[in-house]
C-alpha cells in the first residue's frame, strides 16, 4: 500500500441539514457518530465541543464536524469565522505502518510541528495532525491502521461495520481535492516534499498525484475567501441527474459541481 487519501472532513454549523442533503442527493449513509453525541458521554471530538458524522464513499469517507449548539468557541467554530463560513476542513491520509516514522522524520526536517497525536491501545492505529501554520492549506492528518493491505480495510475513525453502510449506486469514490491559496506554487512545493511525490504545473494551477486516480490541486482563490480546502472531486455515474437533484434541494450548482456546507463537490464520471 502507498499513501492514500482515505477521508475528507468538512466543517459547518448545519448538522442535520448537511446530513440530509448528502443522503438525499448522493445516497450516502452515516456509519459513525461520535459517542459523545449521546447524553452523558464524552469521547472523541465531543471533548472539543464538537459533534460529527462519517459517511462511507466507496472505501473512503466524508465527515462533517460541527460545533455543538452550546459551544461555539471551538477550534472548528473559529475556523468557520476565519474562512467567512463553512467549507473544507481536513484531509486524512493513510500511510503504510512501515513508513509512518519516515513521515514524522520529514516533518521534523521541514520544520513542521505536530499539534496532536493518537496512539490507539493495542497498536491498531496511530495518527498525527500537522500544525496548519507550518503546513498550510487545510488541517492534515497522517495515519496508519491495521488491515492496510486491504483496500476495504479498517479505518480507525469509524466502526468496523462501516461496510454495511456503504452505497455506491450514485457515487463510488473521492478522486481529488482542491486547495485555494495565494501562492499555489510554493504551497504545492511544500506538499510535494512531505508526500515525496512530484508536482506539475498547468497554467496557474499546480497539482500532485497522491496515488492512482487521486490528485491534489493548488489554485488561486476565485471566491473572495481565504486559503483553505475549497473543493473535492467525486467519481459518479450520472452527474447530470445529481445536479438536477441538488438544484431541487436548493443547493448552489455549477456546470460540474454543487455546494454543500461551503464545499464544492465536483462531479466526474468514473
C-alpha positions, 0 to 999 in steps of 0.5 A, spaced: 500 500 500 502 507 498 499 513 501 492 514 500 487 519 501 482 515 505 477 521 508 475 528 507 472 532 513 468 538 512 466 543 517 459 547 518 454 549 523 448 545 519 448 538 522 442 535 520 441 539 514 448 537 511 446 530 513 440 530 509 442 533 503 448 528 502 443 522 503 438 525 499 442 527 493 448 522 493 445 516 497 450 516 502 449 513 509 452 515 516 456 509 519 459 513 525 457 518 530 461 520 535 459 517 542 459 523 545 453 525 541 449 521 546 447 524 553 452 523 558 458 521 554 464 524 552 469 521 547 472 523 541 471 530 538 465 531 543 471 533 548 472 539 543 465 541 543 464 538 537 459 533 534 460 529 527 458 524 522 462 519 517 459 517 511 462 511 507 464 513 499 466 507 496 472 505 501 473 512 503 469 517 507 466 524 508 465 527 515 462 533 517 464 536 524 460 541 527 460 545 533 455 543 538 449 548 539 452 550 546 459 551 544 461 555 539 468 557 541 471 551 538 477 550 534 472 548 528 467 554 530 473 559 529 475 556 523 468 557 520 469 565 522 476 565 519 474 562 512 467 567 512 463 560 513 463 553 512 467 549 507 473 544 507 476 542 513 481 536 513 484 531 509 486 524 512 491 520 509 493 513 510 500 511 510 503 504 510 505 502 518 512 501 515 513 508 513 509 512 518 516 514 522 519 516 515 513 521 515 514 524 522 522 524 520 520 529 514 516 533 518 521 534 523 526 536 517 521 541 514 520 544 520 513 542 521 510 541 528 505 536 530 499 539 534 496 532 536 497 525 536 493 518 537 496 512 539 490 507 539 491 501 545 493 495 542 497 498 536 491 498 531 492 505 529 496 511 530 495 518 527 498 525 527 495 532 525 500 537 522 500 544 525 496 548 519 501 554 520 507 550 518 503 546 513 498 550 510 492 549 506 487 545 510 488 541 517 492 534 515 492 528 518 497 522 517 495 515 519 496 508 519 491 502 521 491 495 521 488 491 515 492 496 510 493 491 505 486 491 504 483 496 500 476 495 504 480 495 510 479 498 517 479 505 518 480 507 525 475 513 525 469 509 524 466 502 526 468 496 523 461 495 520 462 501 516 461 496 510 454 495 511 453 502 510 456 503 504 452 505 497 455 506 491 449 506 486 450 514 485 457 515 487 463 510 488 469 514 490 473 521 492 478 522 486 481 529 488 481 535 492 482 542 491 486 547 495 485 555 494 491 559 496 495 565 494 501 562 492 499 555 489 506 554 487 510 554 493 504 551 497 504 545 492 512 545 493 511 544 500 506 538 499 510 535 494 516 534 499 512 531 505 508 526 500 515 525 496 511 525 490 512 530 484 508 536 482 506 539 475 504 545 473 498 547 468 497 554 467 496 557 474 494 551 477 499 546 480 497 539 482 500 532 485 498 525 484 497 522 491 496 515 488 492 512 482 486 516 480 487 521 486 490 528 485 491 534 489 490 541 486 493 548 488 489 554 485 488 561 486 482 563 490 476 565 485 471 566 491 473 572 495 475 567 501 481 565 504 486 559 503 483 553 505 480 546 502 475 549 497 473 543 493 473 535 492 472 531 486 467 525 486 467 519 481 459 518 479 455 515 474 450 520 472 452 527 474 447 530 470 441 527 474 445 529 481 445 536 479 438 536 477 437 533 484 441 538 488 438 544 484 431 541 487 434 541 494 436 548 493 443 547 493 448 552 489 450 548 482 455 549 477 456 546 470 460 540 474 459 541 481 454 543 487 455 546 494 454 543 500 456 546 507 461 551 503 464 545 499 464 544 492 463 537 490 465 536 483 462 531 479 466 526 474 464 520 471 468 514 473 
